């Protein structure tokens, strides 16, 4: 999953608001990393690590996407569905780029991130080579809850990325459906999932790979069933998944893609509308970077 970056003016507005909120709450600290470190000393967010990760390996896997492996302590505590913020060496790029965790190798302390170039920040990352260093913060977000039930995993486009580690981590029977616009934008071959899932399907909008259509077409045509759904992808797809799950009374956990700024819940740039009130602000919104990005579908307003 990729979290879209903000425009320059959105970034400026969010950054100024973040500075105001930070100084109002913690006037003695001069940056949100210091605020985070202070929270850690108080016993909050103890699993979050701010460090210089080392590039283990990077390769371009197709016309659009890059696979980046980092040597990092984040691997010790990260879970499927969480993300990492990567910082540019160019200090004029004030805010980090949040990237979903694709794979975790705890034994070797490795994290894999798959991303595409969406701007100057990710373009800079594409030039990183083995043994280079990069400032990171993570793991961030809540991740997917692991339920021991027959599961249906549904990924659309870059939303397939966090489902790789989820497929490895989930116990029980798993069916995977991945959808793309075209063969050129596909990330994982259908066969790559065989060690982790019981059944795997792929579809494309233009029919250039797998079945022609969308993920819901495949699910209905193949009469796929499960007791829990996990999904990540574009909002229209997630809304369709939510409606489908509700029609069958199946719980669905969805990972949202929203514009992010600070990535730690301070700036409120990535809120989504929910059924329940936020305990601090008393409004029906929650922060995707903090309370999310994974939510129970029935709790989120996707209209």
N, C-alpha and C positions, 0 to 999 in steps of 0.2 A: 504494500500500500504506500502511495506517495501522498504527503500532505502538501497541498498547493501553497506556494509562497504568496505573500501579499505584494501589492503595488508599492512603489516608493512612498506615495503619500499615505497609504494605509500603514506602512511600516513606521513612518515618522510619527503619525498620530498615536499608534499603539506604543511606540517606544517612549514618547513623552508621557503618556498616561501611566505606563509602567514605572517610569522614574518617579512620578508623583505618588503612586500607590506605595512604592518601595520605601521612599523617604518618610511618608506619612506613618507607615507601620513600623519601619526600622530606620529611624533617622541616623543612627550611628554607623550604618553600613552603606558603602558607596556603590555596590553592584549586586545584581541578583544572584551571582555565584556566592558572594559573601553572605547574602541572606540565606541561601541554601545551606551553606556550611554551618551557619549559626543554628538552623533548624536541625541539622544532623547532630550538633552538640547537645541539643535539647532532647534528642531521642526520636526525632521525626525523620521520615524519608531515609532511614539508615541504609537502605540498599542502593541508593543513588550514588553514583561515582562520577566525580569530575577529574579527568586525567588526560594525559597525552597518550593516545593509542598508537600502536605501531602498525603500519601497513604490512600485512603478511603476503597478500597476493591480490592483484586486480586484473580483470580481463573484460573485454567487450564481448558479450554473449550473443548479441545480434545487432541489427541496424540501430536499435533504440536503447537497449539496456546494457548496464555494466554490473558486474558482480565484484563486490569489494569485501575482502576478508580482513578483519582487524584483530590484532592481539590486544586483549583488553580484560580487565578485571570484571567488566560488565557481564562476561560469560558466566560468572559464578552464580549470579542471582537472576539473570534475565529469564523471562517466560514468553511463550508464544503469544503474539498479539501486542507486545510492548514495542517501543521505538527508542531510538537514540537521536540526540541532537548533535550535529556536526558543525564545527565552527570554521569559518573561512580565515585564512591568514591575512586577508585584506581587511583591515580594521574599519574601512568604510562600509563594509557589509555588517551592519550592527547585529543582526539577528541570526541565530543558527538555522540550519536546514534539518528538519526532522525526517528521519528515514525509518521505515519499518524493519524490524528484525526478521530476517528470512530463516536463518539457521543458527543453532547454538552448538558449539563443541566445548563442553565444560572441561573435559580432560586436557585439551590443548589450549584452553582459554581463548577460543576463537569465536568471533561473531561474523556472520555473513549478512551483508546488506546488498540488495539489488535495487538499482535506481536508474532513472533516465535523466538526461540533461534537460532541465526546464528553465535554466537561467545561468547567470555568471557564476553563482555559487557552486552548483552541481557541475558546471563545466570545469571549474577549478579542481573539483574532486576527481574528475575523470583523468587528470594528469598525474595523480598520485602513483608512486611506484613502491615496490618492496623496500622496507626499512625506513620509509618516510614516516613522519609523525603528524598527528592531527589531534586537535583538542576536541574532546567529546564530553557529553553529559548523558548519563543513563544508568540503568534502564528507566524509561519514563512510561507513564500510563499504567493501566490496570491489567491488561492481558486477558486472554480467554479463560473462563472457568473450565476445568477438565471434568467432564461427566462421563461415567462408565455406562453409556447407552449407545445403541445403534445411531450413528451420526451421519448427517448429510452435510458435506462441506461444499460451499458455493463461492467461487471467486470470479470476479469480473475484471479484466485488464490487469493493472498493477495490484489490484486487490487480491490477487492470487498469492502474492509474496508472503504475507504472514501465515498463510494456511499451510505452508511447507513444514514449518516447525510444529504447528498444531497437529498435522497429520502424523508426525513422528511421535508426538507426546500423548495423544489421546489413546486410552485403552478401548478395547471393544471393536465392533464392526464399523467400518467407515466407507462411505461412498463419496467420491469427489466429482464435482462438475466444474470445469473451468471454461470461461467464455472470453473471446477476444473479438476485436473488430475484424482482424485478418490474420493470416499465417505470419505475415511480416512482423506483427506485434506480439506474437505468442512468446511466452517466457519459458515454460516447462513442456517438454515432450510428454505426451500422454503416458508413455511407458516408464518415465522416470518415477512415477508415483507408485508403481507396482509393489515395492518393498513395504510401503506404509499403509496402503488402502486395499480394500477388498474389490472395489470396482472403480473404474476411472473413465470419465467421459469428457470430450472437448467439443466446443462448437465455435463457430465464427459467424459474424453477421453476413459476410459475403460468400460463405461456403467454401473458402479456400483451405480450411483445415477442419476435419471432423464434420459434424452435422451443421447444416445451415440453419441459423436461428439464434435464439438467446438461451440462457441457462434454464429459464422456466419452461421453454419449449421442450428441451431435453428431458427435464424432470417429469413432465406430463406424458411425453411420448414413450418414455421408458418405464413409466409407473413406478418411479423411485420413491421409497418410503424410508422413514427414520423416526426416532423418538426425540431427537434434538437436532437443530440446525445451527451451523456456524457459517457466517458469511461476511465478506468484505468486498467492496467495489463501489462503483458510482452510485450516487443517491437514488436515481430512478430504479436501478436494479435492486437496491436494498429495500425500497418501498414495495416492489413487486414480491420480494422474498418475504417481507413482513406480512403482506396481505395473504400470501399463500400459506404461511405458517398459521396465521390466525384462522383461516378457513378450515384448517385441519386440527386446530387446538394443539399445535406443536410449539414448544418454546424455541425461540430463535435468538441467538446471540449475534449481534451485528457490530462490525468495526467501522466507525464513521471516518470519512475523509473531510476534514475541515481546514480552513485557513488557520495557520498557527503563527505565533510570534515568539513569546518567551519560552513556551514549552513546559513551564512548571506551574502554571495556574495563576500567575500573578497579574497578567495583563487583561484577561477576560476577552481576548480576541477570538477564541474558538468555541464560544458557547453554543449549545444546541438546546432546542425547546424540549422539555420533558414533562411528564405528568406530575412529578413530585417537585416540591419547592426546595431550592437550595437552602441549606440550614444557616448560611451566613447572610445572604442577600434577601431571602424570603421571596424570591421570584422563581418562576417555572423554567429555569435554565440551569444547565450544568456544563462544566468545562470539559471539552473533549480530551484535552491533554492531561487532565488530572483525574476526574471521575471516570473518564473514558480512556482510550477511544472505543472500548467495547461496552455495549449496553444491551440489556434485554430489549428486544425490538418493541414489545408492547409498551415500554416506558418512554419511547422517543416519538416525537411528532415529526414525520418526514414529509408532511404536505407542503 
